[in-house]
Amino acid sequence: MDVCKKFRFSFVVAICGLLVSGSLQAREIAIRSIAATIEPGKPAVVHLHGETALELPGKVETALDNGITLDFEYEVILKRPRRFIWDPARFRWLYRRQLSFFALSSKYVVNTGQDNSAMVFANLHAALQYLNRLDTIRLALPEDTPDVNDHHYIEFQMRLDIESLPLPMRPLAYISSSWRLSTDWVEVPLSK
């Protein structure tokens, strides 16, 4: 009897492991192009240029159309290369955009966290085009930052923030590949 319970438990654990391992892999958001420039001034500004290729899976699009707001994070880390040890992060930004659907007006709205502006779109395709554009991202350096030059670079990643989803949806989002949307980390040289 005891052997039967152990076998049953092992079988259930093995099946769960197979189900979870296949669905934990993140869906990748492709980066079509990316570049970064530094614009001198007080304060200096890091300006991103480029485009990603975000497309929402069916489950995510259905949730959006049913009133779930999607938060996308654009993480940018300014680094200075060193020869023999790891490259230190000089500064880190977390830029956010929220995508919402308003059923009464049948409009999609993208809110940006940096300047609290909102863009309204007639369809999802137009809203995703705006989310994919990186040209609107301008990140100010702190005024006390030492000189940033051509030898610096940035690391960039865009991802869907699962932690911002309503609490009952998070467990499903953690184990479903449809919800784990992100780009790989990309190193981008910084030019003037």
ChimeraX commands (.cxc) that place a marker at each C-alpha (Angstrom):
marker #1 position 0.00,0.00,0.00 radius 0.5
marker #1 position 2.78,2.40,0.92 radius 0.5
marker #1 position 4.57,1.64,-2.38 radius 0.5
marker #1 position 1.39,2.45,-4.31 radius 0.5
marker #1 position 1.13,5.91,-2.65 radius 0.5
marker #1 position 4.77,6.67,-3.42 radius 0.5
marker #1 position 4.29,5.64,-7.05 radius 0.5
marker #1 position 1.15,7.75,-7.40 radius 0.5
marker #1 position 2.87,10.76,-5.85 radius 0.5
marker #1 position 5.93,10.34,-8.11 radius 0.5
marker #1 position 3.69,10.00,-11.15 radius 0.5
marker #1 position 1.77,13.20,-10.31 radius 0.5
marker #1 position 5.01,15.11,-9.68 radius 0.5
marker #1 position 6.47,13.90,-12.99 radius 0.5
marker #1 position 3.36,14.91,-14.97 radius 0.5
marker #1 position 3.27,18.35,-13.30 radius 0.5
marker #1 position 6.96,18.79,-14.04 radius 0.5
marker #1 position 6.42,18.02,-17.73 radius 0.5
marker #1 position 3.46,20.38,-17.97 radius 0.5
marker #1 position 5.25,23.22,-16.22 radius 0.5
marker #1 position 8.60,22.81,-18.00 radius 0.5
marker #1 position 6.96,23.10,-21.40 radius 0.5
marker #1 position 5.00,26.20,-20.51 radius 0.5
marker #1 position 7.53,28.20,-18.47 radius 0.5
marker #1 position 9.59,29.18,-21.46 radius 0.5
marker #1 position 9.05,32.84,-22.29 radius 0.5
marker #1 position 7.67,33.96,-25.63 radius 0.5
marker #1 position 10.21,36.23,-27.14 radius 0.5
marker #1 position 9.54,39.74,-28.36 radius 0.5
marker #1 position 11.89,40.34,-31.27 radius 0.5
marker #1 position 13.93,43.52,-31.50 radius 0.5
marker #1 position 13.89,44.77,-35.09 radius 0.5
marker #1 position 16.38,47.58,-34.51 radius 0.5
marker #1 position 17.77,49.56,-31.61 radius 0.5
marker #1 position 20.25,52.39,-31.15 radius 0.5
marker #1 position 20.98,54.85,-28.36 radius 0.5
marker #1 position 22.36,58.38,-28.43 radius 0.5
marker #1 position 23.29,60.78,-25.69 radius 0.5
marker #1 position 22.08,64.34,-26.06 radius 0.5
marker #1 position 24.20,66.81,-24.08 radius 0.5
marker #1 position 22.52,69.35,-21.88 radius 0.5
marker #1 position 21.48,69.93,-18.29 radius 0.5
marker #1 position 20.55,67.17,-17.68 radius 0.5
marker #1 position 21.96,64.98,-20.43 radius 0.5
marker #1 position 19.41,62.66,-22.02 radius 0.5
marker #1 position 19.73,59.09,-23.33 radius 0.5
marker #1 position 17.45,58.80,-26.37 radius 0.5
marker #1 position 16.48,55.37,-27.70 radius 0.5
marker #1 position 15.78,54.76,-31.38 radius 0.5
marker #1 position 14.38,51.59,-32.87 radius 0.5
marker #1 position 11.53,49.16,-32.88 radius 0.5
marker #1 position 10.43,45.89,-31.31 radius 0.5
marker #1 position 7.98,43.33,-32.72 radius 0.5
marker #1 position 5.43,42.75,-29.95 radius 0.5
marker #1 position 2.38,40.69,-30.87 radius 0.5
marker #1 position -0.13,39.60,-28.24 radius 0.5
marker #1 position -1.00,35.89,-27.99 radius 0.5
marker #1 position -4.73,35.07,-28.13 radius 0.5
marker #1 position -5.12,34.58,-24.37 radius 0.5
marker #1 position -3.47,37.90,-23.59 radius 0.5
marker #1 position -5.53,39.74,-26.20 radius 0.5
marker #1 position -8.74,38.20,-24.81 radius 0.5
marker #1 position -7.83,39.34,-21.30 radius 0.5
marker #1 position -7.09,42.85,-22.59 radius 0.5
marker #1 position -10.46,42.99,-24.36 radius 0.5
marker #1 position -12.12,41.93,-21.11 radius 0.5
marker #1 position -10.73,44.86,-19.13 radius 0.5
marker #1 position -7.31,43.65,-17.92 radius 0.5
marker #1 position -4.66,46.38,-18.16 radius 0.5
marker #1 position -1.26,45.21,-19.43 radius 0.5
marker #1 position 1.89,46.85,-18.04 radius 0.5
marker #1 position 5.02,46.73,-20.18 radius 0.5
marker #1 position 8.40,47.55,-18.67 radius 0.5
marker #1 position 11.34,48.86,-20.66 radius 0.5
marker #1 position 14.46,48.44,-18.55 radius 0.5
marker #1 position 17.58,50.37,-19.55 radius 0.5
marker #1 position 20.93,50.09,-17.75 radius 0.5
marker #1 position 23.82,52.45,-18.51 radius 0.5
marker #1 position 27.19,50.69,-18.18 radius 0.5
marker #1 position 30.85,51.50,-18.61 radius 0.5
marker #1 position 33.07,48.68,-19.89 radius 0.5
marker #1 position 36.07,47.52,-17.89 radius 0.5
marker #1 position 38.83,45.29,-19.07 radius 0.5
marker #1 position 39.29,42.75,-16.28 radius 0.5
marker #1 position 36.22,42.85,-14.05 radius 0.5
marker #1 position 32.47,43.12,-14.55 radius 0.5
marker #1 position 31.00,46.26,-16.03 radius 0.5
marker #1 position 29.42,48.42,-13.33 radius 0.5
marker #1 position 25.93,49.82,-13.81 radius 0.5
marker #1 position 26.18,53.61,-13.76 radius 0.5
marker #1 position 22.43,54.17,-13.84 radius 0.5
marker #1 position 19.21,52.19,-14.26 radius 0.5
marker #1 position 15.84,53.34,-15.64 radius 0.5
marker #1 position 12.52,51.53,-15.61 radius 0.5
marker #1 position 10.16,53.02,-18.18 radius 0.5
marker #1 position 6.57,51.79,-18.14 radius 0.5
marker #1 position 3.67,51.84,-20.58 radius 0.5
marker #1 position 0.17,50.56,-19.84 radius 0.5
marker #1 position -2.14,49.19,-22.50 radius 0.5
marker #1 position -5.89,49.28,-21.73 radius 0.5
marker #1 position -9.11,48.71,-23.64 radius 0.5
marker #1 position -12.22,50.77,-22.92 radius 0.5
marker #1 position -15.32,48.85,-24.01 radius 0.5
marker #1 position -17.68,51.85,-23.92 radius 0.5
marker #1 position -15.68,53.76,-26.52 radius 0.5
marker #1 position -14.08,50.68,-28.16 radius 0.5
marker #1 position -10.70,52.43,-27.93 radius 0.5
marker #1 position -7.28,51.25,-26.85 radius 0.5
marker #1 position -5.28,53.59,-24.61 radius 0.5
marker #1 position -1.54,53.59,-23.97 radius 0.5
marker #1 position -0.43,55.47,-20.83 radius 0.5
marker #1 position 3.21,56.33,-20.31 radius 0.5
marker #1 position 4.54,56.40,-16.79 radius 0.5
marker #1 position 7.27,58.95,-17.43 radius 0.5
marker #1 position 5.21,61.97,-18.42 radius 0.5
marker #1 position 1.68,60.73,-17.58 radius 0.5
marker #1 position 0.50,61.20,-21.15 radius 0.5
marker #1 position -2.09,59.00,-22.81 radius 0.5
marker #1 position -2.43,58.07,-26.46 radius 0.5
marker #1 position -5.81,56.84,-27.75 radius 0.5
marker #1 position -6.03,54.38,-30.66 radius 0.5
marker #1 position -8.99,53.11,-32.69 radius 0.5
marker #1 position -7.65,49.55,-32.92 radius 0.5
marker #1 position -5.20,47.18,-31.27 radius 0.5
marker #1 position -2.84,47.14,-34.26 radius 0.5
marker #1 position -2.23,50.89,-33.97 radius 0.5
marker #1 position -1.71,50.65,-30.19 radius 0.5
marker #1 position 0.83,47.84,-30.62 radius 0.5
marker #1 position 2.68,49.87,-33.26 radius 0.5
marker #1 position 3.05,52.65,-30.70 radius 0.5
marker #1 position 4.24,50.21,-28.00 radius 0.5
marker #1 position 6.81,48.82,-30.44 radius 0.5
marker #1 position 8.31,52.24,-31.16 radius 0.5
marker #1 position 11.30,53.11,-28.99 radius 0.5
marker #1 position 11.80,56.62,-30.44 radius 0.5
marker #1 position 9.58,58.18,-27.80 radius 0.5
marker #1 position 11.75,56.95,-24.92 radius 0.5
marker #1 position 14.00,59.71,-23.56 radius 0.5
marker #1 position 15.75,59.07,-20.24 radius 0.5
marker #1 position 17.34,61.92,-18.28 radius 0.5
marker #1 position 20.64,61.36,-16.52 radius 0.5
marker #1 position 21.02,62.72,-13.00 radius 0.5
marker #1 position 22.84,66.06,-13.00 radius 0.5
marker #1 position 25.62,64.74,-10.75 radius 0.5
marker #1 position 26.48,61.93,-13.20 radius 0.5
marker #1 position 30.13,62.05,-14.30 radius 0.5
marker #1 position 30.84,62.54,-17.99 radius 0.5
marker #1 position 29.16,59.90,-20.16 radius 0.5
marker #1 position 30.98,59.30,-23.44 radius 0.5
marker #1 position 31.17,56.99,-26.45 radius 0.5
marker #1 position 32.79,54.26,-24.37 radius 0.5
marker #1 position 29.58,53.66,-22.43 radius 0.5
marker #1 position 26.82,51.32,-23.58 radius 0.5
marker #1 position 23.33,50.42,-22.49 radius 0.5
marker #1 position 21.61,47.11,-21.85 radius 0.5
marker #1 position 17.94,46.98,-22.85 radius 0.5
marker #1 position 15.02,44.65,-22.18 radius 0.5
marker #1 position 11.25,44.97,-22.74 radius 0.5
marker #1 position 8.83,42.67,-20.89 radius 0.5
marker #1 position 5.24,42.24,-19.78 radius 0.5
marker #1 position 5.04,42.86,-16.02 radius 0.5
marker #1 position 3.21,39.83,-14.63 radius 0.5
marker #1 position 3.27,41.29,-11.11 radius 0.5
marker #1 position 0.93,44.09,-12.22 radius 0.5
marker #1 position -1.81,41.66,-13.25 radius 0.5
marker #1 position -4.76,41.12,-10.89 radius 0.5
marker #1 position -3.83,38.68,-8.13 radius 0.5
marker #1 position -6.11,35.80,-9.27 radius 0.5
marker #1 position -4.47,35.84,-12.74 radius 0.5
marker #1 position -0.83,35.74,-11.61 radius 0.5
marker #1 position -0.48,31.97,-10.93 radius 0.5
marker #1 position -1.78,31.17,-14.42 radius 0.5
marker #1 position 0.46,33.84,-15.95 radius 0.5
marker #1 position 3.54,32.39,-14.25 radius 0.5
marker #1 position 3.00,28.91,-15.69 radius 0.5
marker #1 position 1.68,29.87,-19.13 radius 0.5
marker #1 position 4.07,30.78,-21.93 radius 0.5
marker #1 position 1.42,33.06,-23.44 radius 0.5
marker #1 position 1.93,35.54,-20.62 radius 0.5
marker #1 position 5.71,35.45,-20.35 radius 0.5
marker #1 position 6.53,38.03,-23.01 radius 0.5
marker #1 position 10.00,39.57,-23.11 radius 0.5
marker #1 position 12.97,40.44,-25.26 radius 0.5
marker #1 position 16.42,39.11,-24.57 radius 0.5
marker #1 position 18.85,41.52,-22.94 radius 0.5
marker #1 position 20.57,43.49,-25.69 radius 0.5
marker #1 position 23.78,45.51,-25.46 radius 0.5
marker #1 position 23.67,48.75,-27.44 radius 0.5
marker #1 position 26.62,51.12,-27.93 radius 0.5
marker #1 position 25.99,54.70,-26.89 radius 0.5
marker #1 position 26.85,57.37,-29.44 radius 0.5
marker #1 position 26.76,61.17,-29.43 radius 0.5
marker link #1:1,2 radius 0.2
marker link #1:2,3 radius 0.2
marker link #1:3,4 radius 0.2
marker link #1:4,5 radius 0.2
marker link #1:5,6 radius 0.2
marker link #1:6,7 radius 0.2
marker link #1:7,8 radius 0.2
marker link #1:8,9 radius 0.2
marker link #1:9,10 radius 0.2
marker link #1:10,11 radius 0.2
marker link #1:11,12 radius 0.2
marker link #1:12,13 radius 0.2
marker link #1:13,14 radius 0.2
marker link #1:14,15 radius 0.2
marker link #1:15,16 radius 0.2
marker link #1:16,17 radius 0.2
marker link #1:17,18 radius 0.2
marker link #1:18,19 radius 0.2
marker link #1:19,20 radius 0.2
marker link #1:20,21 radius 0.2
marker link #1:21,22 radius 0.2
marker link #1:22,23 radius 0.2
marker link #1:23,24 radius 0.2
marker link #1:24,25 radius 0.2
marker link #1:25,26 radius 0.2
marker link #1:26,27 radius 0.2
marker link #1:27,28 radius 0.2
marker link #1:28,29 radius 0.2
marker link #1:29,30 radius 0.2
marker link #1:30,31 radius 0.2
marker link #1:31,32 radius 0.2
marker link #1:32,33 radius 0.2
marker link #1:33,34 radius 0.2
marker link #1:34,35 radius 0.2
marker link #1:35,36 radius 0.2
marker link #1:36,37 radius 0.2
marker link #1:37,38 radius 0.2
marker link #1:38,39 radius 0.2
marker link #1:39,40 radius 0.2
marker link #1:40,41 radius 0.2
marker link #1:41,42 radius 0.2
marker link #1:42,43 radius 0.2
marker link #1:43,44 radius 0.2
marker link #1:44,45 radius 0.2
marker link #1:45,46 radius 0.2
marker link #1:46,47 radius 0.2
marker link #1:47,48 radius 0.2
marker link #1:48,49 radius 0.2
marker link #1:49,50 radius 0.2
marker link #1:50,51 radius 0.2
marker link #1:51,52 radius 0.2
marker link #1:52,53 radius 0.2
marker link #1:53,54 radius 0.2
marker link #1:54,55 radius 0.2
marker link #1:55,56 radius 0.2
marker link #1:56,57 radius 0.2
marker link #1:57,58 radius 0.2
marker link #1:58,59 radius 0.2
marker link #1:59,60 radius 0.2
marker link #1:60,61 radius 0.2
marker link #1:61,62 radius 0.2
marker link #1:62,63 radius 0.2
marker link #1:63,64 radius 0.2
marker link #1:64,65 radius 0.2
marker link #1:65,66 radius 0.2
marker link #1:66,67 radius 0.2
marker link #1:67,68 radius 0.2
marker link #1:68,69 radius 0.2
marker link #1:69,70 radius 0.2
marker link #1:70,71 radius 0.2
marker link #1:71,72 radius 0.2
marker link #1:72,73 radius 0.2
marker link #1:73,74 radius 0.2
marker link #1:74,75 radius 0.2
marker link #1:75,76 radius 0.2
marker link #1:76,77 radius 0.2
marker link #1:77,78 radius 0.2
marker link #1:78,79 radius 0.2
marker link #1:79,80 radius 0.2
marker link #1:80,81 radius 0.2
marker link #1:81,82 radius 0.2
marker link #1:82,83 radius 0.2
marker link #1:83,84 radius 0.2
marker link #1:84,85 radius 0.2
marker link #1:85,86 radius 0.2
marker link #1:86,87 radius 0.2
marker link #1:87,88 radius 0.2
marker link #1:88,89 radius 0.2
marker link #1:89,90 radius 0.2
marker link #1:90,91 radius 0.2
marker link #1:91,92 radius 0.2
marker link #1:92,93 radius 0.2
marker link #1:93,94 radius 0.2
marker link #1:94,95 radius 0.2
marker link #1:95,96 radius 0.2
marker link #1:96,97 radius 0.2
marker link #1:97,98 radius 0.2
marker link #1:98,99 radius 0.2
marker link #1:99,100 radius 0.2
marker link #1:100,101 radius 0.2
marker link #1:101,102 radius 0.2
marker link #1:102,103 radius 0.2
marker link #1:103,104 radius 0.2
marker link #1:104,105 radius 0.2
marker link #1:105,106 radius 0.2
marker link #1:106,107 radius 0.2
marker link #1:107,108 radius 0.2
marker link #1:108,109 radius 0.2
marker link #1:109,110 radius 0.2
marker link #1:110,111 radius 0.2
marker link #1:111,112 radius 0.2
marker link #1:112,113 radius 0.2
marker link #1:113,114 radius 0.2
marker link #1:114,115 radius 0.2
marker link #1:115,116 radius 0.2
marker link #1:116,117 radius 0.2
marker link #1:117,118 radius 0.2
marker link #1:118,119 radius 0.2
marker link #1:119,120 radius 0.2
marker link #1:120,121 radius 0.2
marker link #1:121,122 radius 0.2
marker link #1:122,123 radius 0.2
marker link #1:123,124 radius 0.2
marker link #1:124,125 radius 0.2
marker link #1:125,126 radius 0.2
marker link #1:126,127 radius 0.2
marker link #1:127,128 radius 0.2
marker link #1:128,129 radius 0.2
marker link #1:129,130 radius 0.2
marker link #1:130,131 radius 0.2
marker link #1:131,132 radius 0.2
marker link #1:132,133 radius 0.2
marker link #1:133,134 radius 0.2
marker link #1:134,135 radius 0.2
marker link #1:135,136 radius 0.2
marker link #1:136,137 radius 0.2
marker link #1:137,138 radius 0.2
marker link #1:138,139 radius 0.2
marker link #1:139,140 radius 0.2
marker link #1:140,141 radius 0.2
marker link #1:141,142 radius 0.2
marker link #1:142,143 radius 0.2
marker link #1:143,144 radius 0.2
marker link #1:144,145 radius 0.2
marker link #1:145,146 radius 0.2
marker link #1:146,147 radius 0.2
marker link #1:147,148 radius 0.2
marker link #1:148,149 radius 0.2
marker link #1:149,150 radius 0.2
marker link #1:150,151 radius 0.2
marker link #1:151,152 radius 0.2
marker link #1:152,153 radius 0.2
marker link #1:153,154 radius 0.2
marker link #1:154,155 radius 0.2
marker link #1:155,156 radius 0.2
marker link #1:156,157 radius 0.2
marker link #1:157,158 radius 0.2
marker link #1:158,159 radius 0.2
marker link #1:159,160 radius 0.2
marker link #1:160,161 radius 0.2
marker link #1:161,162 radius 0.2
marker link #1:162,163 radius 0.2
marker link #1:163,164 radius 0.2
marker link #1:164,165 radius 0.2
marker link #1:165,166 radius 0.2
marker link #1:166,167 radius 0.2
marker link #1:167,168 radius 0.2
marker link #1:168,169 radius 0.2
marker link #1:169,170 radius 0.2
marker link #1:170,171 radius 0.2
marker link #1:171,172 radius 0.2
marker link #1:172,173 radius 0.2
marker link #1:173,174 radius 0.2
marker link #1:174,175 radius 0.2
marker link #1:175,176 radius 0.2
marker link #1:176,177 radius 0.2
marker link #1:177,178 radius 0.2
marker link #1:178,179 radius 0.2
marker link #1:179,180 radius 0.2
marker link #1:180,181 radius 0.2
marker link #1:181,182 radius 0.2
marker link #1:182,183 radius 0.2
marker link #1:183,184 radius 0.2
marker link #1:184,185 radius 0.2
marker link #1:185,186 radius 0.2
marker link #1:186,187 radius 0.2
marker link #1:187,188 radius 0.2
marker link #1:188,189 radius 0.2
marker link #1:189,190 radius 0.2
marker link #1:190,191 radius 0.2
marker link #1:191,192 radius 0.2
view
